[in-house]
Amino acid sequence: MLMKRLENKTAVITGAATGIGRSTAEVFADKGANVICADVKIEELNETVENIKEQGGIAKAFDLDISKEESVRNFADNIKQEYGTVDVLFNNAGVDQEGGKLHEYPVELFDEIIKVDLRGTFLMSKYVIPLMLDHGGSIINVSSMSGRAADLDRSGYNAAKGGIINLTKAMAIDYAREGIRVNSIAPGTIETPLIDILAGSKEEEDGRAFREAQKWVTPLGRLGKSHEIANVALFLASDESSFVTGEDVLADGGVQAYTWPGKMLLDDSWKDTAE
Ligand SMILES: NC(=O)c1ccc[n+]([C@@H]2O[C@H](COP(=O)([O-])OP(=O)(O)OC[C@H]3O[C@@H](n4cnc5c(N)ncnc54)[C@H](O)[C@@H]3O)[C@@H](O)[C@H]2O)c1
């Protein structure tokens, strides 16, 4: 019988309660992985796990705050006792919020975003890597197109995600000889609850205007969907990417392929193709 792409693999997924993390948990489970789902939002996390089980997959929910060292250490101890080893770590949990221009940007917000997004990725890796050292594995961090270029009013997020891209390279070099590959994915704008928080929901005027503007500046003419990032994660988690390490894979619908979008914005026939 044909092996599924992640058969016999144990995968840890942070931020699995909603959005990209939930989709990735579903895709990994569908491909045969034993999925360890972690998040601070327990109700939604349990829904993720129930959905997977209903589809015949294997998953379990863990209450975990990636920004707290104690919480991460306890989590890793529990995983060691229950599962022994880990093959895949998807460092996906993250937060984002606008804070104004840098001189107005609240220090507390800067600290919070760095603490969850950058330091959380570091902490999770620090405590889960020992469960991979004997047999190798694949770590996938989530950066952002906002880690490669910058946005108005979001210096904390830009700094955290830029940091993740180079942290990924540092980890790839540190563990290459142990057979642990480390890559990151840089999503463009993906329709998830994070966008509702950042820009407003589809029901709100601001949220609708944001999505409309986003479509115009995206060559593929639409926002991304969370399963489209999950499928990139699947490639990086599986042995099909066995010679890929230290790479940041951009999945942004073409936004960063531009020099500038001028002609596309003036061309109404192109605008008509946006979803
Ligand atoms: N949606 C986008 O457009 C987009 C673009 C680029 C990058 N990203 C990144 O993708 C990742 C997933 O985001 P999403 O869009 O699916 O958003 P989301 O809000 O749906 O999911 C993020 C999840 O992380 C969890 N989380 C937050 N803080 C946590 C903590 N301290 N400990 C444990 N879990 C925590 C949340 O509870 C939530 O379930 C994030 O790292 C985000 O920065 C998203």
The ligand as a Gaussian input file, in Angstrom:
#p B3LYP/6-31G(d) Opt

LIG

0 1
 N       -3.018000      35.967000       7.926000
 C       -2.032000      36.589000       7.309000
 O       -2.254000      37.397000       6.389000
 C       -0.603000      36.321000       7.686000
 C        0.398000      36.856000       6.870000
 C        1.728000      36.621000       7.178000
 C        2.049000      35.874000       8.297000
 N        1.069000      35.384000       9.089000
 C        1.473000      34.600000      10.261000
 O        0.847000      33.337000      10.232000
 C        0.751000      32.838000      11.554000
 C       -0.676000      32.339000      11.790000
 O       -1.554000      33.440000      11.733000
 P       -3.060000      33.360000      11.235000
 O       -3.205000      34.345000      10.157000
 O       -3.479000      31.954000      11.017000
 O       -3.770000      34.016000      12.501000
 P       -4.736000      33.451000      13.632000
 O       -4.949000      34.570000      14.579000
 O       -5.912000      32.773000      13.022000
 O       -3.855000      32.310000      14.323000
 C       -2.845000      32.569000      15.234000
 C       -3.001000      31.595000      16.382000
 O       -1.900000      31.782000      17.282000
 C       -2.410000      31.671000      18.593000
 N       -1.542000      32.332000      19.552000
 C       -1.333000      33.673000      19.705000
 N       -0.497000      33.900000      20.726000
 C       -0.171000      32.688000      21.232000
 C        0.651000      32.272000      22.307000
 N        1.296000      33.148000      23.084000
 N        0.790000      30.948000      22.548000
 C        0.119000      30.031000      21.793000
 N       -0.691000      30.370000      20.764000
 C       -0.826000      31.686000      20.504000
 C       -3.781000      32.329000      18.530000
 O       -4.580000      31.961000      19.636000
 C       -4.290000      31.843000      17.195000
 O       -5.029000      30.648000      17.317000
 C        1.185000      33.991000      12.480000
 O        2.525000      33.791000      12.861000
 C        1.065000      35.201000      11.581000
 O        1.918000      36.247000      11.969000
 C       -0.260000      35.576000       8.807000

